[in-house]
């Protein structure tokens, strides 16, 4: 079953969001999950 995690924030926090997503993804990978990060810009 696919689950989604959404990280939101303002335009100026793009680098912070990237670091946060990468850290969360790595934690999930260490636990054996398959992770794909998708960036969606309006």
N, C-alpha and C positions, 0 to 999 in steps of 0.2 A: 504494500500500500504506500503510495506516494504522500509525503507530507511536505509542507512548505513553511519556510520562515521568511518573513518580510522584515527588512531593515529600512526604516524611513528616516528622513531628516531633511534639513535645508540644503540648498545648492552649495553653500560654502563648506559643508561638512563632508564632501565627497571622499576625501582621503581618509577621514575617520571611519566612514561607513565601510570603505574597502578593507581597512585593517580589521575592523570588527567582524565582517563577513569571513575574511580569510581565517581568523582565529577560531571562530565558531565551526567553520567547515573542517579545520584540522582536528579539532576536538572530536567531531563526529567520525572522521576517518580513523582516528585512533581507536574508536569503539567499534569499528567494523562496518560502518555505514558507507554506502556509495553516495558521493556528494557532487552536485553540479551547481556552479554559481552562474546566475543569469542576471545581467544588468539590463534594466528596463528604464529608459529615459523618456519622459513625455515630450 
